Amino acid sequence: MPVICEESEPLSRVLLFDSDGLSNYTSYLARGISKFRQVVLYSFSENSHIVTGASLQKNVKFQYIKKWLPKGYSTFKGIIRVILLFFILLITLTRNQYEIVHIQEHLPMFFFFIPILKLRHKKIFWTLHDTEIFIPSNNIHGKLQVLFLEIVSQPKIMIKWSDAIIVHALSLKEQLIEKKADQNKIHVIPHFDYNYLLENHSINFKNSINSSNSHRNQNLLPKEYALFFGNIAPWKGIDVLIDATKIVADNLGQKFNLVIAGTPYDGYHTYFNNLIKERNNCIKIINRYIESYEISGIIKGSRFLILPYTKNFQHSASGVIPLAYTFSKPVVVSSLEPLKEYVEHERTGLIFKCGDSKQLANCIIELLEDYSKCSEMGRNAHQKILREMSLERCCEVLNNLYKMK
């Protein structure tokens, strides 16, 4: 069952709870916070704390939540999972010594313990990656998932009673204010870097040779290419991107290659398969989940990354830009508000009108034809992440908020 911290340990401690699907983010956050506080990390991933280097920090204690939960997914298992999570939280929140509880996204059953935490004068921090619950598929199953998560996580209660809400874009803060959230407790901290991928690349990529799929796909990649990276759904603008590639190919011919690395969300496989039937030979596809140890090689081989999104889901959008910047790659992004907040046009990337394939094509051509400009933008992007978005800087800001609240 959950770890119970010894009486003799100092009280300067944060209980940091993962959200399923954000384990690498949360583990890396634990690593950053550990420079200021002791952290007990409750994670849904068995390996993320190793991948991100959190396991090497003496001030991080790790607990694997999923070992107490049923394996696989079904309606019945989902209900059992939530019930068990309630008891895990009950033991954790009532028996541990800590000052702050910091949760990610929508943690089921946590809202039940808000009265206890308030009575015990514990601070509640909530990192919200999107103001709406993310819908992985548009079918009835996906809609029921969202309804179920709303019931068991109660985001309206969380908005009201959290001591501080962390978001990764000013536009998200404005959206929360529209939902009647107290603007004084909403704080914008950028999505931080992915430096752990640079650290682990040499070791983990050797291990990846045992994976026939990854080794084969790495060898099949063009020498240089533009890159779309991430899961695929209609709001990701793949149709806009494919239309743009036809224009680029007509202008540049064999000098242009695009790699799409990622797999469709549940329910969107037919959508994606129909789209790629129309692709030309310049598009290469890695249609599967990309493991952490593969990311570095795929990003390094690219010239720049493209985010042609037509609708915002910060949950899937905010991480790709700092990922590109970590590897000194510029980005081409649509004019959606959360995306363009991260991009200095003509300096760290290019911004095109959302949904406009011709403008996107022109941006792609510009960066492909002007190698020195593309490289300079990449250097600017890396300097931006060091200056504004490093793990150290973001966690220093966060720790100052811990002190103030």
KARA-V154423 format. One record per pair of residues at least 12 apart in sequence whose C-alpha atoms are under 7 Angstrom apart, sorted by the first residue. I is the first residue (numbers start at 1). GAP is how many residues later the second one is. If there is no record, write none. Layout:
i={I & I}
gap={GAP & GAP}
This chain:
i={2 & 2 & 2 & 2 & 3 & 4 & 4 & 5 & 5 & 11 & 11 & 11 & 12 & 12 & 12 & 12 & 13 & 13 & 13 & 13 & 13 & 13 & 14 & 14 & 14 & 14 & 14 & 14 & 14 & 14 & 14 & 15 & 15 & 15 & 15 & 15 & 15 & 15 & 16 & 16 & 16 & 16 & 16 & 16 & 16 & 17 & 17 & 17 & 17 & 17 & 17 & 18 & 18 & 18 & 18 & 18 & 19 & 19 & 19 & 19 & 19 & 20 & 23 & 23 & 23 & 23 & 24 & 24 & 27 & 27 & 27 & 27 & 28 & 28 & 30 & 30 & 31 & 31 & 31 & 32 & 32 & 32 & 33 & 34 & 34 & 36 & 38 & 38 & 39 & 39 & 39 & 40 & 40 & 40 & 41 & 41 & 41 & 41 & 42 & 42 & 42 & 42 & 43 & 43 & 43 & 44 & 44 & 44 & 45 & 46 & 52 & 53 & 69 & 69 & 82 & 86 & 99 & 99 & 100 & 100 & 100 & 101 & 101 & 101 & 102 & 102 & 102 & 103 & 103 & 103 & 104 & 104 & 104 & 105 & 105 & 105 & 106 & 107 & 108 & 108 & 108 & 109 & 109 & 110 & 111 & 111 & 111 & 111 & 123 & 124 & 124 & 124 & 125 & 125 & 125 & 125 & 126 & 126 & 126 & 126 & 127 & 127 & 127 & 128 & 128 & 128 & 129 & 129 & 129 & 129 & 130 & 130 & 130 & 131 & 131 & 131 & 133 & 136 & 136 & 137 & 137 & 137 & 139 & 159 & 160 & 163 & 163 & 164 & 164 & 165 & 165 & 165 & 166 & 166 & 166 & 166 & 167 & 167 & 167 & 168 & 168 & 168 & 168 & 169 & 169 & 169 & 170 & 171 & 171 & 173 & 189 & 190 & 191 & 191 & 191 & 191 & 192 & 192 & 192 & 192 & 192 & 193 & 193 & 193 & 193 & 193 & 193 & 193 & 194 & 194 & 195 & 197 & 198 & 201 & 201 & 204 & 205 & 205 & 208 & 217 & 224 & 224 & 224 & 225 & 225 & 225 & 225 & 225 & 225 & 226 & 226 & 226 & 226 & 226 & 226 & 226 & 227 & 227 & 227 & 227 & 227 & 227 & 227 & 228 & 228 & 228 & 228 & 228 & 228 & 229 & 229 & 229 & 230 & 230 & 231 & 231 & 231 & 231 & 232 & 232 & 232 & 232 & 233 & 233 & 233 & 235 & 235 & 235 & 236 & 236 & 236 & 237 & 237 & 237 & 238 & 239 & 240 & 240 & 240 & 241 & 241 & 242 & 243 & 244 & 244 & 244 & 244 & 245 & 247 & 248 & 248 & 256 & 257 & 257 & 258 & 258 & 258 & 259 & 259 & 259 & 260 & 260 & 260 & 261 & 261 & 261 & 262 & 262 & 262 & 262 & 262 & 263 & 263 & 263 & 300 & 303 & 304 & 304 & 304 & 305 & 305 & 305 & 305 & 306 & 306 & 306 & 307 & 307 & 307 & 308 & 308 & 309 & 310 & 310 & 312 & 322 & 325 & 325 & 325 & 326 & 326 & 328 & 328 & 328 & 328 & 329 & 329 & 330 & 330 & 330 & 330 & 330 & 330 & 331 & 331 & 331 & 332 & 332 & 332 & 333 & 333 & 333 & 334 & 334 & 334 & 334 & 335 & 335 & 335 & 335 & 336 & 347 & 347 & 348 & 348 & 348 & 348 & 349 & 350}
gap={61 & 86 & 89 & 90 & 60 & 91 & 92 & 91 & 92 & 86 & 87 & 88 & 25 & 26 & 86 & 87 & 24 & 25 & 26 & 85 & 86 & 87 & 23 & 24 & 25 & 26 & 84 & 85 & 86 & 87 & 88 & 24 & 25 & 26 & 83 & 85 & 86 & 87 & 23 & 24 & 25 & 26 & 85 & 86 & 87 & 24 & 25 & 26 & 85 & 86 & 87 & 24 & 25 & 26 & 85 & 86 & 25 & 85 & 86 & 87 & 88 & 24 & 20 & 21 & 22 & 25 & 24 & 28 & 21 & 22 & 25 & 27 & 24 & 26 & 24 & 30 & 22 & 23 & 26 & 359 & 360 & 363 & 362 & 25 & 26 & 363 & 21 & 22 & 20 & 21 & 22 & 20 & 21 & 22 & 19 & 20 & 21 & 22 & 20 & 21 & 22 & 23 & 20 & 21 & 22 & 20 & 21 & 22 & 19 & 18 & 144 & 143 & 12 & 15 & 26 & 23 & 23 & 24 & 22 & 23 & 24 & 22 & 23 & 24 & 22 & 23 & 24 & 22 & 23 & 24 & 22 & 23 & 24 & 22 & 23 & 24 & 47 & 46 & 41 & 44 & 45 & 43 & 44 & 43 & 42 & 43 & 46 & 47 & 40 & 38 & 39 & 40 & 37 & 38 & 39 & 40 & 36 & 38 & 39 & 40 & 38 & 39 & 40 & 37 & 38 & 39 & 38 & 39 & 185 & 186 & 183 & 184 & 185 & 41 & 44 & 45 & 13 & 129 & 130 & 128 & 129 & 130 & 128 & 22 & 21 & 22 & 242 & 21 & 22 & 20 & 21 & 22 & 20 & 21 & 22 & 23 & 20 & 21 & 22 & 20 & 21 & 22 & 23 & 19 & 21 & 169 & 18 & 166 & 167 & 13 & 205 & 199 & 127 & 128 & 131 & 198 & 130 & 197 & 198 & 199 & 202 & 129 & 130 & 133 & 192 & 196 & 197 & 198 & 129 & 132 & 131 & 99 & 98 & 92 & 95 & 89 & 88 & 89 & 85 & 69 & 77 & 78 & 79 & 31 & 32 & 33 & 34 & 77 & 78 & 31 & 32 & 33 & 76 & 77 & 78 & 79 & 31 & 32 & 33 & 75 & 77 & 78 & 79 & 31 & 32 & 33 & 77 & 78 & 79 & 31 & 32 & 33 & 31 & 32 & 31 & 32 & 33 & 34 & 30 & 31 & 32 & 33 & 31 & 32 & 35 & 74 & 75 & 76 & 72 & 73 & 74 & 71 & 72 & 73 & 70 & 36 & 68 & 115 & 117 & 67 & 116 & 37 & 114 & 113 & 114 & 116 & 117 & 116 & 114 & 113 & 117 & 26 & 25 & 26 & 24 & 25 & 26 & 24 & 25 & 26 & 24 & 25 & 26 & 24 & 25 & 26 & 24 & 25 & 26 & 27 & 28 & 24 & 25 & 26 & 27 & 26 & 25 & 26 & 27 & 19 & 25 & 26 & 27 & 25 & 26 & 27 & 25 & 26 & 27 & 25 & 26 & 25 & 44 & 45 & 24 & 63 & 56 & 57 & 60 & 56 & 59 & 50 & 51 & 53 & 54 & 49 & 52 & 18 & 19 & 44 & 47 & 48 & 51 & 17 & 18 & 19 & 17 & 18 & 19 & 17 & 18 & 19 & 17 & 18 & 19 & 20 & 16 & 17 & 18 & 19 & 18 & 30 & 33 & 29 & 30 & 32 & 33 & 28 & 13}
